[in-house]
Amino acid sequence: MPQPAATVEVADAELIQRSWQEPEAFAAVFDRHAPQLHRYAVRRLGRDAAEDIVSDTFLAAFQNRHRYGLDHTDARPWLYGIASNVIGKRRRDEVTRYRAYVRGGVDPVEITGGLVEDNVTTLTVNRPLVAALAGLKSGDRDVLLLIAWAGLSYEEAARALDIPVGTVRSRLNRARKKARQALENTVWKDTLDG
């Protein structure tokens, strides 16, 4: 019985270049990265805005695909950079959401039904952390969340935000200090030292 052919994953850069002549090839880039971008957008602005953020991100990416640097095989940093710009246009909504969480303790993203003890622990840690996020400068918050929530490396975050790696390091350091200060009285402050 013949073995199925091995699936070879095509690099994002190749798919984007192919999409210059065959626009439908860009769908593979969407399929590959949209779920992670959606999760990131939900965490930043909630479920209601996430669909729009992902749509706007991929629309901008598709429209600017001819400018993509083909020497970068992975489009993830590029897409997160576009998403950060889209989110930046809604920056006020993000900060308002964080402040509402701090006041009321209810995050619209959280799924209800957990144990009371879990919710109390979550509020104890999250309120100060969310307050710290709301108080960060937008550039510092973008760097922290691209690294912490999107899982980008320093170099990828630098590429996503079109800033030097040294700037990523200094912004991340500032953001960690502020978050660490906010968590000073919780048992979780050591988790920020990573």
Accessible surface in RSA format (square Angstrom, percent):
REM  Atomic radii and reference values for relative SASA: ProtOr
REM  Chains: A
REM  Algorithm: Lee & Richards
REM  Probe-radius: 1.40
REM  Slices: 20
REM RES _ NUM      All-atoms   Total-Side   Main-Chain    Non-polar    All polar
REM                ABS   REL    ABS   REL    ABS   REL    ABS   REL    ABS   REL
RES MET A   1   221.28 114.6 150.35  99.5  70.93 168.9 122.65 104.3  98.63 130.7
RES PRO A   2   127.33  92.8 101.91  92.9  25.42  92.4 113.37  93.6  13.96  86.8
RES GLN A   3   157.64  88.2 133.84  97.8  23.80  56.7  56.79 120.9 100.85  76.5
RES PRO A   4   117.76  85.8  92.72  84.5  25.04  91.0 104.57  86.3  13.18  81.9
RES ALA A   5    97.15  89.3  64.72  99.9  32.43  73.8  75.35 106.1  21.79  57.7
RES ALA A   6    90.20  82.9  61.00  94.1  29.20  66.4  70.51  99.3  19.69  52.2
RES THR A   7   136.03  96.7 100.23 101.6  35.80  85.3  73.11  98.2  62.92  95.1
RES VAL A   8   122.80  80.8 103.84  94.0  18.96  45.7 107.05  93.0  15.75  42.7
RES GLU A   9   133.81  76.8 105.74  80.0  28.06  66.8  37.33  72.2  96.47  78.8
RES VAL A  10    42.66  28.1  37.79  34.2   4.88  11.8  41.34  35.9   1.33   3.6
RES ALA A  11    37.99  34.9  25.54  39.4  12.45  28.3  34.81  49.0   3.17   8.4
RES ASP A  12     4.88   3.4   3.38   3.4   1.50   3.6   0.84   2.0   4.05   4.0
RES ALA A  13     8.26   7.6   7.72  11.9   0.54   1.2   8.11  11.4   0.15   0.4
RES GLU A  14    88.04  50.5  83.54  63.2   4.50  10.7  30.24  58.5  57.80  47.2
RES LEU A  15     9.07   5.0   9.07   6.5   0.00   0.0   9.07   6.4   0.00   0.0
RES ILE A  16     0.00   0.0   0.00   0.0   0.00   0.0   0.00   0.0   0.00   0.0
RES GLN A  17    86.81  48.5  83.77  61.2   3.04   7.2  13.74  29.2  73.07  55.4
RES ARG A  18    91.72  38.5  82.18  41.9   9.54  22.7  30.76  42.0  60.96  36.9
RES SER A  19     0.00   0.0   0.00   0.0   0.00   0.0   0.00   0.0   0.00   0.0
RES TRP A  20    71.33  28.6  54.17  26.2  17.16  40.3  54.17  28.9  17.16  27.8
RES GLN A  21   156.58  87.6 129.46  94.6  27.12  64.6  51.43 109.5 105.15  79.8
RES GLU A  22    80.01  45.9  78.30  59.2   1.71   4.1  22.87  44.2  57.14  46.7
RES PRO A  23    63.66  46.4  59.88  54.6   3.78  13.7  60.16  49.7   3.50  21.8
RES GLU A  24   125.62  72.1 108.46  82.1  17.16  40.8  74.23 143.6  51.39  42.0
RES ALA A  25    13.96  12.8   3.38   5.2  10.58  24.1  13.96  19.7   0.00   0.0
RES PHE A  26    10.76   5.4  10.76   6.7   0.00   0.0  10.76   6.5   0.00   0.0
RES ALA A  27    55.00  50.6  47.78  73.7   7.22  16.4  53.14  74.8   1.87   4.9
RES ALA A  28    38.70  35.6  31.33  48.4   7.37  16.8  34.94  49.2   3.76  10.0
RES VAL A  29     0.00   0.0   0.00   0.0   0.00   0.0   0.00   0.0   0.00   0.0
RES PHE A  30    84.71  42.4  84.71  52.5   0.00   0.0  84.71  51.4   0.00   0.0
RES ASP A  31   100.46  70.4  81.65  81.3  18.81  44.5  31.37  73.8  69.09  68.9
RES ARG A  32    69.16  29.0  51.55  26.3  17.61  41.9  37.74  51.6  31.43  19.0
RES HIS A  33    14.96   8.2  14.78  10.3   0.18   0.5  11.27  11.6   3.69   4.3
RES ALA A  34     9.02   8.3   8.75  13.5   0.27   0.6   8.92  12.6   0.09   0.2
RES PRO A  35    64.99  47.4  55.94  51.0   9.05  32.9  64.01  52.8   0.98   6.1
RES GLN A  36    73.32  41.0  70.35  51.4   2.97   7.1  28.96  61.6  44.37  33.6
RES LEU A  37     3.29   1.8   2.18   1.6   1.11   2.8   2.18   1.5   1.11   3.0
RES HIS A  38    49.88  27.3  49.88  34.7   0.00   0.0  35.54  36.6  14.34  16.7
RES ARG A  39   138.39  58.1 136.46  69.6   1.93   4.6  68.85  94.1  69.54  42.1
RES TYR A  40     4.32   2.0   1.81   1.0   2.51   6.5   3.69   2.8   0.63   0.8
RES ALA A  41     0.78   0.7   0.78   1.2   0.00   0.0   0.78   1.1   0.00   0.0
RES VAL A  42     9.39   6.2   9.39   8.5   0.00   0.0   9.39   8.2   0.00   0.0
RES ARG A  43   109.76  46.1 104.81  53.4   4.96  11.8  29.41  40.2  80.35  48.7
RES ARG A  44     0.00   0.0   0.00   0.0   0.00   0.0   0.00   0.0   0.00   0.0
RES LEU A  45    14.11   7.9   2.27   1.6  11.84  29.8   2.27   1.6  11.84  31.9
RES GLY A  46     4.24   5.2   0.00   N/A   4.24   5.2   4.24  11.6   0.00   0.0
RES ARG A  47   122.50  51.4 112.01  57.1  10.49  25.0  54.14  74.0  68.36  41.4
RES ASP A  48   144.34 101.1 118.74 118.2  25.60  60.5  44.45 104.6  99.88  99.6
RES ALA A  49    14.88  13.7  12.40  19.1   2.48   5.6  14.85  20.9   0.03   0.1
RES ALA A  50     0.00   0.0   0.00   0.0   0.00   0.0   0.00   0.0   0.00   0.0
RES GLU A  51   108.51  62.3 107.94  81.7   0.57   1.3  48.60  94.0  59.91  48.9
RES ASP A  52    72.10  50.5  71.61  71.3   0.50   1.2   7.30  17.2  64.80  64.6
RES ILE A  53     1.56   0.9   1.56   1.2   0.00   0.0   1.56   1.1   0.00   0.0
RES VAL A  54    10.73   7.1  10.38   9.4   0.35   0.8  10.73   9.3   0.00   0.0
RES SER A  55    65.93  55.7  55.83  74.5  10.10  23.3  33.26  70.8  32.67  45.8
RES ASP A  56    60.06  42.1  56.89  56.6   3.16   7.5  12.45  29.3  47.60  47.5
RES THR A  57     0.47   0.3   0.47   0.5   0.00   0.0   0.36   0.5   0.11   0.2
RES PHE A  58    13.55   6.8  11.98   7.4   1.57   4.1  12.42   7.5   1.14   3.3
RES LEU A  59   100.83  56.2  95.33  68.2   5.50  13.8  99.69  70.0   1.14   3.1
RES ALA A  60    28.25  26.0  27.05  41.7   1.20   2.7  27.96  39.4   0.29   0.8
RES ALA A  61     0.00   0.0   0.00   0.0   0.00   0.0   0.00   0.0   0.00   0.0
RES PHE A  62    65.82  32.9  65.82  40.8   0.00   0.0  65.82  39.9   0.00   0.0
RES GLN A  63   118.74  66.4  90.03  65.8  28.71  68.4  32.63  69.4  86.12  65.3
RES ASN A  64    44.88  31.0  42.94  41.5   1.94   4.7  11.13  26.8  33.75  32.6
RES ARG A  65    22.15   9.3  22.15  11.3   0.00   0.0   0.00   0.0  22.15  13.4
RES HIS A  66   108.98  59.6  88.58  61.6  20.40  52.2  66.67  68.7  42.31  49.2
RES ARG A  67   196.37  82.4 165.17  84.2  31.20  74.3  70.49  96.3 125.88  76.3
RES TYR A  68    11.73   5.5   2.52   1.4   9.20  24.0   4.15   3.1   7.58   9.3
RES GLY A  69    31.92  39.4   0.00   N/A  31.92  39.4  24.92  68.4   7.00  15.7
RES LEU A  70    58.97  32.8  42.33  30.3  16.64  41.8  42.62  29.9  16.35  44.0
RES ASP A  71   122.67  85.9  83.88  83.5  38.79  91.7  51.49 121.2  71.19  71.0
RES HIS A  72    68.66  37.5  64.44  44.8   4.22  10.8  39.36  40.6  29.30  34.1
RES THR A  73    87.29  62.1  82.18  83.3   5.11  12.2  54.05  72.6  33.24  50.2
RES ASP A  74    52.18  36.6  48.42  48.2   3.77   8.9  30.65  72.1  21.53  21.5
RES ALA A  75     0.00   0.0   0.00   0.0   0.00   0.0   0.00   0.0   0.00   0.0
RES ARG A  76    56.96  23.9  56.96  29.0   0.00   0.0  17.82  24.4  39.14  23.7
RES PRO A  77     0.41   0.3   0.41   0.4   0.00   0.0   0.41   0.3   0.00   0.0
RES TRP A  78    47.81  19.2  43.13  20.9   4.68  11.0  30.10  16.1  17.71  28.7
RES LEU A  79     0.34   0.2   0.34   0.2   0.00   0.0   0.34   0.2   0.00   0.0
RES TYR A  80     5.50   2.6   5.50   3.1   0.00   0.0   1.53   1.1   3.98   4.9
RES GLY A  81     3.69   4.6   0.00   N/A   3.69   4.6   3.00   8.2   0.69   1.6
RES ILE A  82    23.88  13.6  22.99  17.1   0.89   2.2  23.10  16.6   0.78   2.1
RES ALA A  83     1.87   1.7   1.87   2.9   0.00   0.0   1.87   2.6   0.00   0.0
RES SER A  84     2.20   1.9   1.00   1.3   1.21   2.8   1.15   2.4   1.05   1.5
RES ASN A  85   100.35  69.2  93.13  90.0   7.22  17.4  23.15  55.7  77.20  74.6
RES VAL A  86    13.95   9.2  13.67  12.4   0.28   0.7  13.67  11.9   0.28   0.7
RES ILE A  87     0.03   0.0   0.03   0.0   0.00   0.0   0.03   0.0   0.00   0.0
RES GLY A  88    25.33  31.2   0.00   N/A  25.33  31.2  10.26  28.2  15.07  33.7
RES LYS A  89   176.52  86.1 136.84  84.0  39.68  94.5  92.83  83.6  83.69  89.1
RES ARG A  90    63.87  26.8  59.76  30.5   4.11   9.8  17.86  24.4  46.01  27.9
RES ARG A  91    49.68  20.9  48.74  24.8   0.94   2.2  31.17  42.6  18.50  11.2
RES ARG A  92   201.69  84.7 193.34  98.6   8.35  19.9  78.10 106.7 123.59  74.9
RES ASP A  93    83.82  58.7  77.74  77.4   6.08  14.4  20.20  47.5  63.62  63.5
RES GLU A  94     0.00   0.0   0.00   0.0   0.00   0.0   0.00   0.0   0.00   0.0
RES VAL A  95    22.05  14.5  22.05  20.0   0.00   0.0  22.05  19.2   0.00   0.0
RES THR A  96    78.87  56.1  76.44  77.5   2.44   5.8  60.72  81.6  18.16  27.4
RES ARG A  97    30.18  12.7  23.41  11.9   6.76  16.1  24.10  32.9   6.07   3.7
RES TYR A  98     7.27   3.4   7.13   4.1   0.14   0.4   7.27   5.5   0.00   0.0
RES ARG A  99   129.12  54.2 128.10  65.3   1.02   2.4  36.85  50.4  92.27  55.9
RES ALA A 100    44.38  40.8  38.53  59.5   5.85  13.3  39.13  55.1   5.25  13.9
RES TYR A 101     7.08   3.3   6.55   3.7   0.54   1.4   6.56   4.9   0.52   0.6
RES VAL A 102    46.53  30.6  40.78  36.9   5.75  13.9  40.78  35.4   5.75  15.6
RES ARG A 103   175.16  73.5 142.57  72.7  32.59  77.6  81.00 110.7  94.16  57.1
RES GLY A 104    49.87  61.5   0.00   N/A  49.87  61.5  32.53  89.3  17.34  38.8
RES GLY A 105     7.96   9.8   0.00   N/A   7.96   9.8   0.51   1.4   7.45  16.7
RES VAL A 106   113.04  74.4 102.29  92.6  10.75  25.9 104.80  91.1   8.24  22.4
RES ASP A 107    33.37  23.4  30.08  29.9   3.30   7.8   1.74   4.1  31.63  31.5
RES PRO A 108    90.04  65.6  59.27  54.0  30.77 111.8  69.47  57.4  20.56 127.8
RES VAL A 109    24.96  16.4  22.22  20.1   2.74   6.6  22.22  19.3   2.74   7.4
RES GLU A 110    73.95  42.5  54.82  41.5  19.12  45.5  36.08  69.8  37.87  30.9
RES ILE A 111   147.60  84.0 119.97  89.4  27.63  66.6 123.90  89.2  23.70  64.3
RES THR A 112   127.29  90.5 105.09 106.5  22.19  52.9  78.48 105.4  48.81  73.8
RES GLY A 113    79.42  97.9   0.00   N/A  79.42  97.9  40.57 111.3  38.84  87.0
RES GLY A 114    45.99  56.7   0.00   N/A  45.99  56.7  28.95  79.4  17.04  38.2
RES LEU A 115   121.61  67.7 117.82  84.3   3.79   9.5 120.63  84.7   0.98   2.6
RES VAL A 116   110.02  72.4 107.37  97.2   2.65   6.4 107.84  93.7   2.17   5.9
RES GLU A 117   120.58  69.2 115.92  87.7   4.66  11.1  66.46 128.6  54.12  44.2
RES ASP A 118    78.04  54.7  74.91  74.6   3.14   7.4  22.51  53.0  55.53  55.4
RES ASN A 119    66.88  46.1  66.00  63.8   0.88   2.1  19.65  47.3  47.23  45.7
RES VAL A 120    86.95  57.2  85.88  77.7   1.07   2.6  86.66  75.3   0.29   0.8
RES THR A 121    66.30  47.2  63.55  64.4   2.75   6.6  40.34  54.2  25.96  39.2
RES THR A 122    43.78  31.1  38.12  38.6   5.66  13.5  20.45  27.5  23.33  35.3
RES LEU A 123    54.08  30.1  52.64  37.7   1.44   3.6  52.85  37.1   1.23   3.3
RES THR A 124    75.90  54.0  63.28  64.2  12.62  30.1  57.14  76.8  18.76  28.4
RES VAL A 125    21.10  13.9  21.10  19.1   0.00   0.0  21.10  18.3   0.00   0.0
RES ASN A 126    40.31  27.8  40.31  39.0   0.00   0.0   2.40   5.8  37.91  36.6
RES ARG A 127    83.85  35.2  83.36  42.5   0.49   1.2  24.39  33.3  59.46  36.0
RES PRO A 128    35.99  26.2  28.18  25.7   7.80  28.4  35.80  29.6   0.18   1.1
RES LEU A 129    43.55  24.3  43.55  31.2   0.00   0.0  43.55  30.6   0.00   0.0
RES VAL A 130    20.96  13.8  20.96  19.0   0.00   0.0  20.96  18.2   0.00   0.0
RES ALA A 131    42.94  39.5  32.36  49.9  10.59  24.1  34.59  48.7   8.36  22.1
RES ALA A 132     5.09   4.7   0.71   1.1   4.39  10.0   4.83   6.8   0.27   0.7
RES LEU A 133     6.48   3.6   6.48   4.6   0.00   0.0   6.48   4.5   0.00   0.0
RES ALA A 134     9.42   8.7   3.96   6.1   5.46  12.4   3.96   5.6   5.46  14.5
RES GLY A 135    39.99  49.3   0.00   N/A  39.99  49.3  20.89  57.3  19.10  42.8
RES LEU A 136    13.49   7.5   4.21   3.0   9.28  23.3   5.52   3.9   7.97  21.4
RES LYS A 137   150.54  73.4 140.47  86.2  10.07  24.0  97.77  88.0  52.77  56.2
RES SER A 138    46.75  39.5  40.49  54.0   6.26  14.4   7.34  15.6  39.41  55.2
RES GLY A 139    18.66  23.0   0.00   N/A  18.66  23.0  15.08  41.4   3.58   8.0
RES ASP A 140     6.69   4.7   6.65   6.6   0.04   0.1   0.00   0.0   6.69   6.7
RES ARG A 141     3.30   1.4   3.30   1.7   0.00   0.0   0.00   0.0   3.30   2.0
RES ASP A 142    10.13   7.1  10.13  10.1   0.00   0.0   0.25   0.6   9.88   9.9
RES VAL A 143     0.00   0.0   0.00   0.0   0.00   0.0   0.00   0.0   0.00   0.0
RES LEU A 144    12.68   7.1  12.68   9.1   0.00   0.0  12.68   8.9   0.00   0.0
RES LEU A 145     3.63   2.0   3.63   2.6   0.00   0.0   3.63   2.5   0.00   0.0
RES LEU A 146     0.00   0.0   0.00   0.0   0.00   0.0   0.00   0.0   0.00   0.0
RES ILE A 147    30.01  17.1  21.95  16.4   8.06  19.4  21.95  15.8   8.06  21.9
RES ALA A 148    65.29  60.0  29.82  46.0  35.46  80.7  38.86  54.7  26.43  70.0
RES TRP A 149    67.00  26.9  41.05  19.9  25.95  60.9  26.84  14.3  40.16  65.1
RES ALA A 150    11.65  10.7   0.00   0.0  11.65  26.5   3.06   4.3   8.58  22.7
RES GLY A 151    50.79  62.6   0.00   N/A  50.79  62.6  30.10  82.6  20.68  46.3
RES LEU A 152     4.37   2.4   0.00   0.0   4.37  11.0   0.14   0.1   4.23  11.4
RES SER A 153    48.12  40.7  37.21  49.7  10.92  25.1  43.22  92.0   4.90   6.9
RES TYR A 154    55.77  26.0  54.05  30.7   1.73   4.5  34.02  25.6  21.75  26.8
RES GLU A 155   101.63  58.4  96.09  72.7   5.54  13.2  55.33 107.0  46.31  37.8
RES GLU A 156    41.18  23.6  39.89  30.2   1.29   3.1  15.69  30.4  25.49  20.8
RES ALA A 157     0.00   0.0   0.00   0.0   0.00   0.0   0.00   0.0   0.00   0.0
RES ALA A 158     7.01   6.4   5.96   9.2   1.05   2.4   6.26   8.8   0.75   2.0
RES ARG A 159    72.49  30.4  51.49  26.2  21.00  50.0  41.69  57.0  30.80  18.7
RES ALA A 160    12.50  11.5   0.00   0.0  12.50  28.4   0.46   0.6  12.04  31.9
RES LEU A 161    33.82  18.8  14.30  10.2  19.52  49.1  18.49  13.0  15.33  41.2
RES ASP A 162   133.10  93.2 110.70 110.2  22.40  53.0  30.83  72.6 102.27 102.0
RES ILE A 163    34.34  19.5  22.16  16.5  12.18  29.4  26.95  19.4   7.39  20.1
RES PRO A 164    92.44  67.4  80.43  73.3  12.01  43.7  91.98  75.9   0.46   2.9
RES VAL A 165    47.39  31.2  43.25  39.2   4.14  10.0  43.25  37.6   4.14  11.2
RES GLY A 166    46.97  57.9   0.00   N/A  46.97  57.9  34.96  95.9  12.01  26.9
RES THR A 167    41.47  29.5  37.31  37.8   4.16   9.9  20.11  27.0  21.36  32.3
RES VAL A 168     0.00   0.0   0.00   0.0   0.00   0.0   0.00   0.0   0.00   0.0
RES ARG A 169   120.55  50.6 114.61  58.4   5.94  14.1  46.86  64.0  73.69  44.7
RES SER A 170    50.95  43.1  44.21  59.0   6.75  15.5  40.44  86.1  10.52  14.7
RES ARG A 171    57.88  24.3  57.88  29.5   0.00   0.0   0.08   0.1  57.80  35.0
RES LEU A 172     3.05   1.7   3.05   2.2   0.00   0.0   3.05   2.1   0.00   0.0
RES ASN A 173    75.88  52.3  72.82  70.4   3.06   7.4  16.48  39.7  59.40  57.4
RES ARG A 174   109.90  46.1 104.57  53.3   5.34  12.7  58.60  80.1  51.30  31.1
RES ALA A 175     0.00   0.0   0.00   0.0   0.00   0.0   0.00   0.0   0.00   0.0
RES ARG A 176    48.37  20.3  48.37  24.7   0.00   0.0   5.57   7.6  42.80  25.9
RES LYS A 177   107.64  52.5 105.63  64.8   2.01   4.8  58.41  52.6  49.23  52.4
RES LYS A 178    86.60  42.2  84.19  51.7   2.41   5.7  46.20  41.6  40.41  43.0
RES ALA A 179     0.68   0.6   0.68   1.1   0.00   0.0   0.68   1.0   0.00   0.0
RES ARG A 180    74.27  31.2  74.13  37.8   0.14   0.3  39.17  53.5  35.10  21.3
RES GLN A 181   120.73  67.5 107.99  78.9  12.74  30.3  33.98  72.3  86.74  65.8
RES ALA A 182    34.27  31.5  10.11  15.6  24.16  55.0  22.42  31.6  11.85  31.4
RES LEU A 183     2.57   1.4   2.57   1.8   0.00   0.0   2.57   1.8   0.00   0.0
RES GLU A 184   107.65  61.8  93.97  71.1  13.68  32.6  23.87  46.2  83.78  68.4
RES ASN A 185   149.23 102.9 112.54 108.8  36.68  88.3  37.77  90.9 111.46 107.7
RES THR A 186    19.49  13.9   6.57   6.7  12.92  30.8  11.39  15.3   8.09  12.2
RES VAL A 187   131.26  86.4 101.60  92.0  29.66  71.5 109.78  95.4  21.48  58.3
RES TRP A 188   108.20  43.4 107.64  52.1   0.56   1.3 105.78  56.4   2.42   3.9
RES LYS A 189    82.08  40.0  82.01  50.3   0.07   0.2  38.20  34.4  43.88  46.7
RES ASP A 190   103.57  72.5  92.99  92.6  10.58  25.0  31.58  74.3  71.99  71.8
RES THR A 191    94.76  67.4  64.75  65.6  30.01  71.5  62.54  84.0  32.22  48.7
RES LEU A 192    29.28  16.3  25.36  18.1   3.92   9.9  27.83  19.5   1.45   3.9
RES ASP A 193    82.32  57.7  56.72  56.5  25.60  60.5  31.45  74.0  50.88  50.7
RES GLY A 194    85.51 105.4   0.00   N/A  85.51 105.4  56.32 154.6  29.18  65.4
END  Absolute sums over single chains surface
CHAIN  1 A    11189.6       9210.2       1979.4       6265.6       4924.0
END  Absolute sums over all chains
TOTAL         11189.6       9210.2       1979.4       6265.6       4924.0
